[in-house]
Structures are given as C-alpha cells and as structure tokens.
Amino acid sequence: MLLLFVIFLVGLAGLLLWFVGVFVQRRGQGFVARRGTGPAADVGALRGSPRVRVSEVTGAGPDRVRIVLIPDTDDDAEPTNSDGTGTMELEVVVYLDQDEFGFELLHEWKRAGAPLALVMPADTRIIRLRSVNDLQPLTLRRADE
C-alpha cells in the first residue's frame, strides 16, 4: 500500500512539473528578460522619434476625438510650413471616448505643454504617443475612413 502511495506521489509530481514546463514554454522564452522592452529601450527609441505637443483636443462625434499636434520646438517661434504659409500641424481623429483615461491624459499633456514622441507605424491606423518627461504611453487608433 505504501508503495502505491509513493508511486502516486511521484506521478503527481511529474505531472505538475510537466504543466509548469508547458506553461513556461508557451510564454515565449520563459523567465528570461527580452532585450529592448524595458524603460531604457524606450528612452533610446524616443531619440529618433519626431517630437510634438498637443495643441487641441475636442470631441468629434460619438466615441471619437479630434487631436491637433504641433511640432515641439525649443524656441518660442511657431513652426511654419515650408512655403511659410501657416503653422505646421497634424490633425487626426481617433477612436476615444471622452470618459476614457486617454482623453484626460491628452488634456493633461496639453495643459502642461508636454513634449511627446510620435510614432505612426506605416500601413496601420495606430498612433503612439509617449511623454518624453515621464515615459507615459498612449496608443490610439485613427478613425479616418
């Protein structure tokens, strides 16, 4: 009887180790940290991204918000288009509800005049903004049809 109990415990321990192994294997490389995913990698990626500031945040319909981004400049002069006519700006409409966290974050960035790194991956409708000061990220999806 004792032998059966020992065999049962060994089998149960083996089954438990198998489940742990499958779990770790499905999560990618297990517990090994991946290169390029930490805060230092984010700071490095920010160096090559265009810098912008939020100029306007307004509602643009149900579940949509209009955002106007202007280039971040060191001096007080407003950047102008290459032909000298008007201010350079990027206007986008994104899917965002006015009671979501991102809406308030955009207003906070606007009030503070926070410099943001802008990433717009090609062939997607994704817009990624990240505060240069505190690395707070915000990912939005453009609503252009």
N, C-alpha and C positions, 0 to 999 in steps of 0.2 A: 504494500500500500504506500509506503514511504517512497519507494522507487517511482511509482506512478505520479506522485505529487511533485517530485523533483523533475521528472520529465515534463510535466505540465508547466512548471515554473520556467524551465529552460526554453520551452516552446513559446511561452508568453513573452519572455524577454526578447527572443529572436524576432517575434512578430512586431514588438514595439520598436526595436532597432530598425527593422525594415520600413515601418511607417515614417520614422524620423528621417531615414535616408531618402525616401521618396519625396518627402516634404522639402528637404534641403535641396534636392536636385531640381525640383520644379520651380524653385525660387531663383533660378539662374545659377550663379556661382556660389551659392551658399552664403556664408557669413563673411566672405571676403569683400572689402570695400571696393567699389568700382572707381576707376580713375575718371576725373572730370565731372563729378557730381556734387562736390562739396562747395561751401561758400568761397573758397579760394579760386575754384574754377569759375564761379560766377563773376567774381571780380575781374579775372583775366578775360572773360568773354565780353565784359562791358567795355573794355578798352577799344574794341573795334566796332562797336555799335554806334549808330547816329544818336545824338542827344537831342531831346525835345523837352518842351514844357507844355502842360495843359493850359490852353487859353480859354476854352469854353466847354461846358458840359450842360447839355439841355436834353429834355425829353423829345423824342422824335416819333412817338406813337406808342402803341401798347408793346411792352417788352423790348423797346428799342431806345437807344440813347445816341445823340449826336455829340461827337467829340471833335474839337479842333485842337490840333497840336501845332506848335510853332517851334522852329529850331532854337536850341539853347545856345545863347551867345554870351561871351564873357563881358562884353561892353553893353552899355545901355541902348545902343542904336538897334532899331528893329531891322532884322534881315529882310532884304527885298529880293524880288525875282531877278533873274539875270538881266532882264531888259529894263530894270529899275521901276517897273510898274507894280506897285502894291507889295504887300507883305507876303512872304512865303508862308504857307500853312498847309497842313494836311487835314482835311475834313473827312471823317469816317462815321458811319452809322453802324453800331454794334448791337448785338442781342444782349440786353442787360435790363433787368427790372429795377425800378427806382428804389425798391426796398432791399436790394441785394447789397452785400458788403462792398463790391466793386464800385458801385455808384458813389457811396460815401468816400471811398478811398480816392476816386478821381477828384472829388470836390476838395478833399484834404490836400492833395497834390497841387491843385490849382491855387488854393489859398496860400500855401507855403511857397509856391513858385519852385517846387522841387524839380531838379534835373532828372530826367528819365532816360534810360537806354531803350531804344525801339528796335524790335526785331519783327519783320514781316516775312516769314518763310515764303519762298516762291511757290506758286501753284496751290496755295491754300488760302483760306479766309481767316487764318489765325493772326492775331496781333498780340505780341508780347511786350509788355511794359515792365520795367524794373527800376525802382528807385535807386539812384546812384548813391544816395546818402545812407539808407538803411537796408538795401537789397530786398525790399518788399516787392514781390512779383504780382503781376496781374495779367492773366491771359484772357483775351476776348475773341469773339468770333464776329467777323464783319457780316452785316446784314444786306450788303448790296446784292441785288438780284441779277 
